[in-house]
Amino acid sequence: MKKEELKKWREATNQEIENKIMELKRKLYEMKNQLLLGQLKNYSQLKEIKKDIARLKTILNERKLGVKK
């Protein structure tokens, strides 16, 4: 996730962020299945998706705690 995209998500609503997290989780699940079947060729995407989910969850948590960035 690039810095510009991260800024866009900081301006998004909580519902939009939660929807994106669910979408990424579905994608991660599908990729893990592909990994088990031996169809996945780019393993680094798994790591990137996990990091993107963590970044979005961090934004939601910062909002709950009232932290400004």
N, C-alpha and C positions, 0 to 999 in steps of 0.2 A: 504494500500500500504506500503510495507516494505521499509526500507532504501535502501536496495540493488536494489530494483525495481525502486525506485525514482532516484537513481544514473544512472540507465540505461536510464531512460527517459530524464535526463539532457543531455545525450550524443546523443539522437535521434534527427532527423531533425524535423523542424516545421511541415511538412506535416504528418509525422508519429504521432506526438502528436495530431494534429487536427483530424486525423482519429480515434485515440483512444478515444478522447473526444466525437466524434459523436457516436462511438460504445457504450460508457458508457451512453450517453443520451438516446439511443434507449433502452438499458437495463433498465434504470430508468423508462422510459415510460411504458414498459411492466410490470414492477414490480408494478407501481402505478395502472395499470389496474387490476392486480391480487389482489391488496389490496382492490379495490372497489368491486370486485366480491367475496371477502372473501376467496381467495385461497392462499394468501401469509401467510406463517407461520413464517418467520424470518424477522421481521421488521427492525432489526439493519442493514441489508444489504442496505436498502434505504439510511441510514445515511452515510454508508461507501462509497457508490457510489457517493453521493453528494460531500463528502470530496475529493475523488479521482479526480473528475472533477475540483474542485477548485484548487487542487495541480497542475494539468497539466496546467490549465489556468495561474497560478502564474508563472510557468516556462516560458510560452510564453511571458507573460508580462515583466518578468525580461529580457528576450532577447531583447524585443523592447526598453526597457529603458537602456540597456547596463550594467545591474548589473551582477557582477561576483559572483558566489557561489562556 
